[in-house]
Amino acid sequence: MQNRKRTKIWKKALWTLLALFVLLNFITYLHAYRFTHFSDPSEPRTSEHISTLEKIKTLFTGIKNPRPENKFTPTRPYQTIKIQSNKLLDCWLINADNARGTVLLFHGYGGEKSSMLDKAEEFLTMNYNVLLVDFMGSGASEGAQTTIGFKEAEEVKDCFTYIQQQGEKNIHLFGTSMGAVAIMKAINDYKILPKSIMIECPFGSMYKTVCARFKLVNVPTFPMAGMLMFWGGVQNGFWAFSHNPVDYAKSISCPTLLLFGEKDNRVSREETDSIFSNLKGPKKLVTYPLAGHENYLNKYKEQWVGDIKSFLSIN
């Protein structure tokens, strides 16, 4: 009789664990989809600073992740360029007087090309043409998907090739966050050879950046972060655990300027130092003491412009 009772208890416990396992997978599958697929632009983005009740609700519904839309257009004369990659990309080409070369600008996660216009203006002032790119799922480019730099690497390669085919030989790449990661992966995977790259706050590994986002809303990283990566990879057709810019850095031999905000709560100094250590070519690391994971022009415009100008003057 007692053995039967124990068996029933074990069966009930196993069914409970199975139900929890299925529920947890359902939740992480939903979160992975929301994280890598943008929703209607009219939806408000889920804030990092939400109440406990809203956090519980978000745990079951996933974050609201509206599709990024361009908020401004250039004040200078510009051309709209369409570049065919894995998706049809929408780009703005702005020419400088007596151009010394062309800088391609790539935005971060949840961004779009209009968010790079202030930096583009600085490059134009330095007499560089600029090509501002909407990654897939952003701005006026096709799709509603993002892969946090994985498939975007192909888009970097195709934009580089387009400018190269126009006869430009002096091509520099600039990217922030996800854009920086996409640049690094493009060099690693497609062996493109830019004159130099300027990369702001790239994460060291996909796993670490997912964990950082969980920590921002005070949600335990284990086991949700790993499960989210697994399902995100399944949904988007790649193995997310191999998406590690710290490894891509080992393939980069062109001159590199690595920029980092010391108050960054999404990318650690350890990740930044590891990337810098693995870079093979001429390199420089610049940090901004009071900057977070943000546009460095907000707090360090004069220093940022000086750092960029100094780097480009020797490359």
Secondary structure, DSSP 8 states (H G I E B T S, - for coil): -HHHHHHHHHHHHHHHHHHHHHHHHHHHHHHHHHHHB-B-TTS----SS--HHHHHHHHHH----B--------SS--EEEEEESSSEEEEEEE--TT---EEEEE--TT--GGGGHHHHHHHHHTT-EEEEE--TTSTTSS-SB--TTTTHHHHHHHHHHHHHHTT---EEEEEETHHHHHHHHHHHHH----SEEEEES--S-HHHHHHHHHHHTT---TTHHHHHHHHHHHHHTS-GGG--HHHHGGG--S-EEEEEETT-SSS-HHHHHHHHHH--SSEEEEEETT--SS-THHHHHHHHHHHHHHHHHT-
